[in-house]
Amino acid sequence: MVPATLATDFSPIDIAALLVFVTMWVGYGLAVGRMRGRRISLSQIMNRQREAWAHQLVARDNRVVDTTINASLQNGTAFFASTSLIALGGVLTLSRSSDDVLTLFGALPFGGVATRATWEIKVAGLAVVFVYAFFKFAWAYRLFNYSAILIGAVPPKGSGASQMEMERAARRAAAMNVAAGGHFARGQRAFLFALAYLEWFVGPWLLMATTAGVVCVMWRRQFASDIRAALLVEDDPWPEDARS
């Protein structure tokens, strides 16, 4: 049970800022995954490309390129998983320097953390964000490992397997790869929201502003970026100047 003195350490605007932060994080994740039609996100478009990759997998006799692609995805996930552990170590170091940080923030003109309790709670919240990111990256790494196994399980041509069996095995590999990519994206999203969360150490208004800014940047990348537009280019013939 939270002590009464601790409940008064956070102002109503602090609590409101935290609620805005959590709501925007959850709401953004739900919106990105549920858009349909022409408003689908960049991530959903790339998921279709993963399925197209699986279709090409069936047509290839040599699967070296497929295993190489999957390995590169897995290695990138491992990098972010180790980075999240380093970030978590930095957060734990902050928790051991409460007195020094409180003194520093108290000397700054824009204010700072009012009490040791609020500082430790905010640091604990930041640690939770990085722990969440690590679990997402670690699970994505494991799923990419499963994806490699499923790629190897796709029957090669001339093995006696029917076309339907080969396509079914390729679809399983694609579904696993899509799931791994989804968890990887959630881990990266946690990193971006962690940057917004850091502003809470300065003030609640700044937390709300930076959270809104992070959501706007991610939303633009998913729904209004040049990369997304390039992936939605229709199958028109190349112009004459492009072929020359």
C-alpha positions as CSV (number, residue, x, y, z in Angstrom):
1,M,0.0,0.0,0.0
2,V,1.4,3.5,-1.0
3,P,2.1,5.6,2.1
4,A,0.2,8.8,2.4
5,T,3.3,11.0,2.4
6,L,4.4,9.3,-0.9
7,A,1.0,10.1,-2.5
8,T,1.5,13.8,-1.9
9,D,5.0,13.8,-3.5
10,F,3.6,13.8,-7.0
11,S,1.4,16.8,-8.0
12,P,-1.8,16.2,-10.0
13,I,0.0,17.5,-13.2
14,D,2.7,14.8,-12.6
15,I,0.1,12.1,-12.5
16,A,-1.7,13.5,-15.5
17,A,1.6,13.6,-17.5
18,L,2.2,10.0,-16.6
19,L,-1.3,9.0,-17.7
20,V,-0.8,10.9,-21.0
21,F,2.5,9.1,-21.5
22,V,1.0,5.6,-21.0
23,T,-2.1,6.4,-23.0
24,M,-0.2,7.6,-26.0
25,W,2.2,4.6,-25.9
26,V,-0.7,2.1,-25.8
27,G,-2.9,4.0,-28.1
28,Y,-0.2,4.4,-30.7
29,G,0.6,0.7,-30.7
30,L,-3.0,-0.2,-31.1
31,A,-3.6,2.3,-33.9
32,V,-0.5,1.2,-35.9
33,G,-1.6,-2.5,-35.9
34,R,-5.2,-1.9,-36.7
35,M,-5.3,0.5,-39.6
36,R,-6.7,-1.0,-42.8
37,G,-7.1,-0.2,-46.5
38,R,-4.8,2.6,-47.9
39,R,-4.0,3.8,-44.4
40,I,-2.1,0.7,-43.3
41,S,1.2,1.4,-41.6
42,L,4.7,1.0,-42.9
43,S,5.2,-2.0,-40.6
44,Q,2.1,-3.7,-42.1
45,I,3.4,-3.0,-45.6
46,M,6.7,-4.6,-44.7
47,N,4.8,-7.6,-43.3
48,R,3.4,-8.1,-46.8
49,Q,6.9,-8.0,-48.1
50,R,7.9,-10.7,-45.7
51,E,5.1,-12.9,-47.1
52,A,6.3,-12.1,-50.6
53,W,9.8,-13.2,-49.5
54,A,8.4,-16.5,-48.4
55,H,6.7,-16.9,-51.8
56,Q,10.1,-16.4,-53.4
57,L,11.6,-18.9,-51.0
58,V,9.6,-21.7,-52.5
59,A,10.8,-20.8,-56.0
60,R,14.5,-20.9,-55.1
61,D,16.6,-24.0,-55.1
62,N,19.4,-22.4,-53.1
63,R,18.3,-21.0,-49.8
64,V,21.6,-19.3,-48.8
65,V,20.2,-15.8,-49.5
66,D,17.2,-16.5,-47.3
67,T,19.2,-17.7,-44.4
68,T,21.6,-14.7,-44.8
69,I,18.7,-12.2,-44.7
70,N,17.2,-13.9,-41.6
71,A,20.7,-13.9,-39.9
72,S,21.0,-10.1,-40.5
73,L,17.7,-9.5,-38.9
74,Q,18.6,-11.7,-35.9
75,N,22.0,-9.9,-35.5
76,G,20.3,-6.5,-35.4
77,T,17.9,-7.7,-32.8
78,A,20.9,-9.0,-30.7
79,F,22.5,-5.6,-30.9
80,F,19.4,-3.8,-29.5
81,A,18.9,-6.4,-26.8
82,S,22.5,-5.8,-25.5
83,T,22.0,-2.1,-25.8
84,S,18.9,-2.3,-23.6
85,L,20.9,-4.1,-20.9
86,I,23.5,-1.3,-21.1
87,A,20.8,1.3,-20.7
88,L,19.3,-0.6,-17.8
89,G,22.8,-0.6,-16.1
90,G,22.9,3.2,-16.6
91,V,19.5,3.5,-15.0
92,L,20.6,1.4,-12.0
93,T,23.6,3.6,-11.6
94,L,21.3,6.7,-11.5
95,S,19.4,5.1,-8.6
96,R,22.6,4.9,-6.6
97,S,23.3,8.6,-7.1
98,S,20.1,10.1,-5.8
99,D,21.6,12.6,-3.4
100,D,24.0,14.0,-6.0
101,V,21.4,14.3,-8.6
102,L,18.9,16.0,-6.3
103,T,21.5,18.6,-5.4
104,L,22.2,19.2,-9.1
105,F,18.6,19.5,-10.1
106,G,17.9,21.8,-7.1
107,A,20.5,24.2,-8.4
108,L,19.1,24.4,-11.9
109,P,16.8,27.4,-12.7
110,F,14.0,25.3,-14.2
111,G,13.5,23.2,-11.1
112,G,13.9,19.5,-10.6
113,V,12.9,16.5,-8.6
114,A,11.3,17.6,-5.4
115,T,12.1,14.7,-3.2
116,R,14.2,11.5,-3.1
117,A,11.0,9.4,-3.2
118,T,9.9,11.0,-6.5
119,W,13.3,10.6,-8.0
120,E,13.5,6.9,-7.1
121,I,10.0,6.2,-8.5
122,K,10.9,8.0,-11.8
123,V,14.1,6.0,-12.1
124,A,12.2,2.8,-11.4
125,G,9.8,3.7,-14.1
126,L,12.6,4.2,-16.6
127,A,14.1,0.9,-15.6
128,V,10.7,-0.8,-16.3
129,V,10.7,0.7,-19.8
130,F,14.2,-0.7,-20.6
131,V,13.3,-4.1,-19.0
132,Y,10.3,-4.2,-21.3
133,A,12.5,-3.4,-24.3
134,F,14.9,-6.1,-23.4
135,F,12.2,-8.7,-23.1
136,K,10.8,-7.7,-26.5
137,F,14.2,-7.8,-28.2
138,A,15.2,-11.1,-26.5
139,W,11.9,-12.7,-27.6
140,A,12.3,-11.3,-31.1
141,Y,15.8,-12.8,-31.3
142,R,14.4,-16.2,-30.3
143,L,11.6,-15.9,-32.9
144,F,14.1,-15.1,-35.6
145,N,15.9,-18.2,-34.5
146,Y,12.7,-20.2,-34.9
147,S,12.2,-18.5,-38.3
148,A,15.6,-19.8,-39.5
149,I,14.6,-23.3,-38.5
150,L,11.3,-23.0,-40.4
151,I,13.2,-21.7,-43.4
152,G,15.3,-24.8,-43.3
153,A,12.2,-26.9,-42.9
154,V,10.7,-25.8,-46.2
155,P,11.0,-28.8,-48.6
156,P,13.3,-28.2,-51.5
157,K,12.3,-28.8,-55.1
158,G,12.6,-32.4,-56.1
159,S,12.1,-33.7,-52.5
160,G,8.8,-35.3,-53.4
161,A,6.8,-32.7,-51.4
162,S,3.8,-31.2,-53.2
163,Q,3.6,-27.5,-54.1
164,M,0.9,-27.1,-51.4
165,E,3.2,-28.6,-48.7
166,M,6.1,-26.3,-49.7
167,E,3.8,-23.2,-49.7
168,R,2.4,-24.2,-46.3
169,A,5.9,-24.5,-44.8
170,A,6.9,-21.2,-46.4
171,R,3.8,-19.5,-44.9
172,R,4.8,-20.8,-41.4
173,A,8.2,-19.3,-41.9
174,A,6.7,-16.0,-43.0
175,A,4.2,-15.9,-40.0
176,M,7.1,-16.5,-37.6
177,N,9.2,-13.8,-39.2
178,V,6.2,-11.3,-39.0
179,A,5.8,-12.1,-35.3
180,A,9.5,-11.6,-34.7
181,G,9.4,-8.2,-36.6
182,G,6.4,-7.2,-34.5
183,H,8.2,-7.8,-31.2
184,F,11.3,-6.0,-32.5
185,A,9.2,-3.0,-33.5
186,R,7.7,-2.9,-30.0
187,G,11.2,-2.9,-28.5
188,Q,12.3,0.0,-30.6
189,R,9.2,1.8,-29.7
190,A,10.1,1.4,-26.1
191,F,13.4,3.0,-26.8
192,L,11.8,6.1,-28.4
193,F,9.3,6.5,-25.5
194,A,12.2,6.2,-23.1
195,L,13.6,9.3,-24.6
196,A,10.3,11.1,-23.9
197,Y,10.2,9.7,-20.4
198,L,13.6,11.2,-19.6
199,E,12.0,14.7,-19.8
200,W,9.8,13.9,-16.8
201,F,12.9,14.4,-14.6
202,V,12.8,18.0,-15.7
203,G,9.1,18.5,-15.5
204,P,5.6,17.0,-16.3
205,W,4.8,19.6,-19.0
206,L,7.9,18.7,-20.8
207,L,7.1,15.0,-20.5
208,M,3.7,15.6,-22.2
209,A,5.3,17.7,-24.9
210,T,8.0,15.3,-25.8
211,T,5.7,12.3,-25.7
212,A,3.4,14.1,-28.2
213,G,6.5,14.9,-30.3
214,V,7.7,11.2,-30.3
215,V,4.2,10.0,-31.3
216,C,4.1,12.6,-34.1
217,V,7.5,11.6,-35.5
218,M,6.6,7.9,-35.4
219,W,3.2,8.4,-36.8
220,R,4.7,10.4,-39.7
221,R,7.2,7.6,-40.4
222,Q,4.5,5.0,-40.4
223,F,1.8,6.8,-42.4
224,A,3.3,9.8,-44.2
225,S,6.9,9.1,-45.0
226,D,8.6,9.0,-48.3
227,I,9.6,5.4,-47.6
228,R,6.0,4.4,-47.2
229,A,5.1,6.2,-50.4
230,A,7.9,4.4,-52.2
231,L,6.5,1.0,-51.1
232,L,3.0,1.9,-52.4
233,V,4.2,2.9,-55.9
234,E,1.9,1.3,-58.5
235,D,3.3,-1.1,-61.1
236,D,3.7,1.6,-63.7
237,P,6.4,1.2,-66.4
238,W,9.6,3.0,-65.8
239,P,9.8,6.4,-67.5
240,E,12.1,6.8,-70.5
241,D,14.7,9.0,-68.6
242,A,14.9,6.4,-65.8
243,R,15.8,3.6,-68.2
244,S,18.6,5.6,-69.9
